[in-house]
Amino acid sequence: MNDDTDDDTIRIGIVGLGGIARHHADHLKALTNDDDIAADLVGGMDIVGDARDAFEADYGVPTYEDAADLYETADAVIVTTPNRFHEEYVTSALEAGLDVLVEKPLAHTVESAERVAAAARDADGFCMVGFHHRFAPTVEVLKEQQARGRFGDVYHVEANYIRRRGVPGRGSWFTDSSVAGGGSLIDIGAHAIDLAMHMLDYPEVVEVTGETRSIFGGRDDYTYLHMWGKDSDGDFDVDDSAQAFVRFEDGQTLALETAWASNRPPTQTYVLQGTEAGATVDREAETLTVHEAQDVGGPHFSDSEITTREEPAHRKEQRAFIEAVARGEPPERNTVEQALTVQRIMGAIYESAERGEAVSLRDDRDQEPALTPSD
């Protein structure tokens, strides 16, 4: 227990103390400066001693090698480990009675994600999944406009998350299928699928067709300007790009393109098509443009650019998580079941690429789990 923490203050621990953990810690520190957010970072956990020492020195909180020791000091945890270990720490934290925010994806395989979802259904606490792009101001404005009927019936979303050269550390766990579960599709494609599904209000998936490729990341002459991690001698046995088409129960569709590396300009754009209007969200530029056709005063097209206040999406996601912990109720968005749907779509894309044909996900609970590169 932290004797310096008020009874009403939510005690947060972080499991896995790499770069994304520090990102969360920095945003949590900024949030706790707000008068209406009562939360404290009380500790961290990592199996690597150097990571523990550095985190403890930089953030002034105790760190532990055993997650159980951290759980005893916390009300909730943020899990930021490599994908393969999400299941281990999410389920153990839920069993300890804690609420959990886990970074995307839910797990490294469909089977592991199923087990996490089952644990969450049986737990007293809840699990929220870190698809923070939903909390971008442009996306929140779009969803409110959608709720008010501006777009009519949304029938198609085009999701593009493409880097020109952006493999996040060749030879790191990101490029090792046994740890990550996949490459660009699992890493940034998960964000793209979730955000597109969010725009479509998470309809029931019917069929998935996809192709995955590994063209650039494993080449000795891979040329880049910047790399998030280090270029090392580890494995590169994952995809560096993927394309897919997803059909839903009521005729809605999703077209996906994602890539860590490509010979084209980078983009993070989402194009929504509705019966009354459409919209383009540019996540890189943080712009939202609404596309309409009207006959007021004469037939005409209009493209309305909506300007929003700049607010970090990760911080807004954390706020939603902490407020849910304080209420003792799971949040309504970023649910485990939605993340499981994303995982099934990604698994079906890998299976479709391997089989060279479309994969049905209708009543997929009665079918064999879709394949991933780590199976």
N, C-alpha and C positions, 0 to 999 in steps of 0.2 A: 504494500500500500504506500501511496505517496502522501505523507502527513502534511505537506505544504499545499495540497490540493483541496479546494472546497468540495463538500459533499455533492453539489450540483454540477461540478465540473467533469466533463467526459474525459477519461484518461485514455489516450491513444498510444498504441505501440506500433512499430513497423517491423515486419518480418522480411528480411532480405535487404541488405544495406548497400546496394549499388547506386548507380546514377539516378535511377527513377525514384529511389527511396529519398535521396536528398532533395529531389524536386518536390516530392510530397511534403517533406519536412519543412522546406522553405515556405511553401504555401500555407501549411498549418500554422507556422509561426506568424505569418501575415494575418491569418484569420483570427488568431487569438488576440490580436491587437484591437479587434472590433469589440465594442462593449456588449453586443448581443450574442456573441459566440463564446461559450464557456467550455473550452477544451484545452488540454495540455498534452504535449508530447512527453511521455513518461519513460520511454525506453525503446531499445531496438534489439534485434536478434539476427545473427548470421553465423554460419559455421566457420567462416574465415576470420582468423584473429586480426589480421591487418585491417579488414573492413570494420570490425567492431571497434578497434582502437581509434581509427580515424573518425568514425561517426561520433563516438563518445567525446572525443576532443573538440569536434566542431560544434556539437549541439548540446553538450553539457548534460547528457542523460546517461544512465547506466545501460550497458549492453550485455547480452547473454548469448551463450553458445547453445543453450537448450531452450526451445520455444516455450516449454511449460513454465519456466521461470519468468518469462515475460508475461505470459497469460495471467499469472498471479497478481501482477501489478496494474493490469489494464481492464478497461470496460469494452474496448473494441480494438481491432488491429487492422492495419493496411498491409496486404500481402503483395510484395513486389519482387518475388523470387523469379528465376527462370521458369518457363511454362511447366516443365515436367514436375515441378515441386508444388504447384498450386494445390493439387489435390491433398497432399500430405498436410499442408499448413492450414488450408481453409477448413478441412474436416476436423482437424484437431482443435482449432480455435472454436469452431461451432460446438464441438463436444464439451469444451471448457465453459460454454455458456456465453461466449463473446459474440458481438456483431462483427462482420467482416466486410471490408472493401477490398476486392482483389483486382489487380490489374488485368486487363484483357490479354489474351483470350481466357475463357474460363479454364481451359486445360490444354494439354498438348495433343490429346487424341479425343475422339468422340466417346470412347469407352470411359476414359478418365472423367470427362465432363459429365457423363451420365451419373457417375458415382458421386461427384460433387453435388449435383442437383438433388440426388436422392438424400444425401446428408442434410442439405439445406431444408428440404421438405420436412424432415423429422426433427429439426433443431428448434430450440426455444428462441435463439437469436436469429438474425437474418444475414444473408449474403447479398451484397450489391456489387456489380461488376463495372470496372472502370472504363466504360466507353464515354470518355469525357467530351468528345466532340459534340454530343447532344446538348451540352451546356453552353456552347458558343452562343453569344448574343444573336447572331444572324439566324442560327437554327431555331432558337426560342421564339424569335419574332415570326419566322416562317410558320412554325407550328401553331402559333396563336392565330395568324391569318388563315391558316388551313382550317382550324377549329371554327372560325367564323364563316366558313364557306366560300372564301374568296377564290379558291382554285376549283370548286366543284368537286367532282369525283377524280381523285388522283389515280391514274391508270398505269403510269410508267415512270421509273426513275433511272437515270443514267449516272452511275457512280464511278468516278475516276480518281485514283490516288496513285500518281505516277511520279517517280523520281528519275532524273536523267542519269545520275550516278549516286546511289545512296544506300549501298549495302552497309548495315550497321555493325561493322567490325568483322571482316573476313577471318574465319578461324575461331571466332568466339562462339558462345553457346547459341547465338542467333542463327548461325549457319550450320549447326549440328542437329540433324533431324531427330536424333534420339533424345535431345533435351528440349528443343524448340517445338518439334512436331511438324515443322514445315518452314518455309521461308517467307517471301514477301506476302503470300496469301494469308498466312497465320499472323504475321506482324502488322502490316498496315492494311491488308485486305480485310481483316476482321473489323477495323474501324469503318471502312467503306461499306461493308455489308450491313453492319448495324445501323449506320446513319441512314442508308437507303431504306432499310426495313422500318426504321423509325418514321420516315416520311410516308411510308405506305401503311402505317399503323399495324405493322407486324401481321400480315395475312398468313394464312396457312399455305405452306409450300407444297407444290405438286411435283415439279420436275426441275432438275438441274442439268445443264450441259456446260462443260468447261474444258479448258486446256491449260496446262502449266508448262513452264519452260525454265531451263537453266542455261542461259547463253553467255552471260557476261561475268558473273561473280566468280566463277572458278578459273577464269583465264589468267595466265601469267602476265599478259599485257593489259589487264584491267586498269584503265586510266581514270583517275578521279581527282577532284580538286579538294574535297573534304571528306572525312570519314568520322562518324560519330564515335566509334570505338577504335580499336587497334587492328592493324593488318598483321595477322600472325600465321602460324603454321598449322592451325587446327583444321578440322573438316569443313568442307563446303559441299554438302550433299542435299541441298534444298533447292526449291524453285526460286528464281529471281524475278519472275513475272507470271501473271495468270489473267485469263479472260474467261468470262462465264455469262450465261444467260439463265435466269431463274423465272419459272412460271408459277403463278399462285392460283388459289382455288377460284377466285372470282374474276379471273382474266387479267389481273394485274401482272406486270412484268418488271424485271430488274436486269439491266445490262451493267456488267462490272468489268473494269480494267484496272489492274494494279501492277506495280512494278517497282523493284528496288533499282533497276537499271534499264535504260532504254535509250535509243537514239532519236529522241524527240524532246520538245520542251516539257519541263515538269508541270504538273497540275494537280490541284485538289479541288475539283469542281463536281458539283452534284446538280443535275438538271432534272427538275420535276415537271411532269406534264399532267395537266388536269383538264377537265372538260370546259372550265370557265376561264382559266388562266394557267400560266406556268411560272416557274421561277428557276433562277440559277444562284446557287450558293458557292462562293469561292472561299474555301477555308484558308487558303494561303493569304489572300488579300483581305479577308474578313469583310466581304461585300455580299449583299443580297439584292438581286434584281428581279422584279416581277414583270412578266411578259403578258400583255393583254391585247385583245382585238375588240374594238367597239365601233358603234355607228352613231354615237352622239355627235351631232353636228356634221356627220359625214363619216364614211368608213375610214378607220385609221388604226394603226398599231401604236402601242405605247410600251415603253420599257422604263419602269420606275425603279430607281436606285434608292434603297433604304439604308440610311446611315444609323449605326447603333453605337452605344457607349462601349468603350473598350473594357472588357472584364475577362480575366484569365479563366478559361473553361475548367481547368483543373481545380482552381480555388472554389468555383461555384459548385463543382461536383462534391468537393470535400464538405462544403457547407450543407448540402443536401444530405450527405451521409451523417454528419454530426447531428443535424436536426432530427433525423429519423431515429438515431440512437437515443437522443434525449426524449423523444416521444414514446419510445418503446414499440414502434411500429415500423415495418419494412417500407422502404420507399416504393412509390408506384412505378418508377421507371428504372432502367438499368437492372432489371431483375435477372435472377439465375435462369429462369425459363426462357427468357429472350436470348440470353447468352448461349444457352444450349441450342436454340434454333440456329444461331450464327455458326456454332461449331458443327452442326449437322450439315449445313449448307457447304461449309468449307470441306468437310469430309466427303460430301457428294461430288464436289468439284475435283478433288484428287481422284476419286473413284472413276468419274467420268473420263478424266484424262488418261487413266490407266487402261480402261476398257474401250475407249474410243466410241462411246455412245452415251446417250442421255441416261440419267439415273432418276428413278422415281422415288420421291420421299413421301408420297401419300401413305398414310398409316405406317410411317417408318418405324414406329415402336414394335411393329410385328415383323420387321425385317432384320436381317443381319446388319450390324453397324457398318457404316461406310468406312472405307479404307483411308489411312493417312500414311505419309512416307515412313513413319516410325513403326508401323505394324509389321 
